[in-house]
Amino acid sequence: MADEKHQGLPVSGYLPQGADKVAVVNANKLLEEQCIRAAEAIQKREDCDPRMAALAITGLQQAFMWLNRAVFQPARIKLPEDKQG
């Protein structure tokens, strides 16, 4: 089943992915949600700066986006004005 391929998103540049990579990204998504919820709990505390927590949440979202892009490796796309060949 390691050779099973999942179709890529219907978005240019996203390619079919193996089940192993899908599992890695799904695990990352779980960890991301746990981290964001921890940051949100801190953000709600009266003795903490909610702006700093908001920045931390944004940083977490960016970090996991880059981590998942490292796994899925979306490709660049050709534009209509690119030369053929």
C-alpha positions as CSV (number, residue, x, y, z in Angstrom):
1,M,0.0,0.0,0.0
2,A,3.1,2.2,0.2
3,D,2.8,2.7,-3.6
4,E,-0.8,4.0,-3.4
5,K,-1.1,7.5,-4.8
6,H,-3.6,10.1,-3.7
7,Q,-4.7,12.5,-6.4
8,G,-3.3,16.0,-6.0
9,L,-5.5,19.0,-5.4
10,P,-7.3,20.3,-8.5
11,V,-4.8,23.2,-8.3
12,S,-2.0,23.7,-10.8
13,G,1.3,22.5,-9.4
14,Y,-0.1,20.0,-6.9
15,L,0.8,16.5,-7.8
16,P,-0.4,13.0,-6.7
17,Q,1.1,12.0,-3.4
18,G,2.0,8.7,-1.8
19,A,0.1,7.5,1.2
20,D,3.3,7.9,3.4
21,K,3.5,11.6,2.6
22,V,-0.3,12.1,3.2
23,A,0.2,10.4,6.6
24,V,3.1,12.7,7.5
25,V,1.1,15.8,6.6
26,N,-2.0,14.5,8.4
27,A,0.2,14.0,11.6
28,N,1.5,17.6,11.1
29,K,-2.0,18.9,10.9
30,L,-2.9,17.3,14.2
31,L,0.2,18.7,15.9
32,E,-0.5,22.1,14.4
33,E,-4.0,22.1,15.8
34,Q,-2.7,21.1,19.2
35,C,-0.1,23.9,19.2
36,I,-2.6,26.6,18.0
37,R,-5.1,25.6,20.7
38,A,-2.3,25.9,23.4
39,A,-1.5,29.4,22.0
40,E,-5.2,30.3,22.0
41,A,-5.5,29.3,25.7
42,I,-2.5,31.6,26.5
43,Q,-4.1,34.4,24.4
44,K,-7.2,34.2,26.6
45,R,-5.4,34.7,29.8
46,E,-5.7,38.1,31.4
47,D,-2.1,38.1,32.5
48,C,-0.7,37.5,29.0
49,D,-0.4,39.8,25.9
50,P,-3.0,38.6,23.4
51,R,-1.1,40.4,20.5
52,M,2.0,38.4,21.2
53,A,-0.1,35.2,21.3
54,A,-1.7,36.2,17.9
55,L,1.8,36.6,16.4
56,A,2.7,33.2,17.8
57,I,-0.4,31.6,16.2
58,T,0.5,33.2,12.8
59,G,4.0,31.9,13.1
60,L,2.8,28.4,13.9
61,Q,0.5,28.5,10.9
62,Q,3.4,29.6,8.7
63,A,5.8,27.1,10.1
64,F,3.4,24.2,9.5
65,M,2.6,25.5,6.0
66,W,6.3,25.5,5.1
67,L,6.8,22.1,6.7
68,N,3.9,20.6,4.7
69,R,5.1,22.2,1.5
70,A,8.5,20.5,2.2
71,V,6.7,17.2,2.2
72,F,4.3,17.7,-0.8
73,Q,6.8,19.8,-2.9
74,P,4.2,21.6,-5.1
75,A,5.7,22.4,-8.4
76,R,6.0,25.8,-10.2
77,I,3.6,26.2,-13.1
78,K,4.1,27.4,-16.7
79,L,2.5,30.6,-17.7
80,P,0.9,31.3,-21.1
81,E,3.7,33.6,-22.1
82,D,6.4,30.9,-21.4
83,K,8.1,29.7,-24.5
84,Q,7.2,26.2,-25.7
85,G,9.9,23.6,-25.6
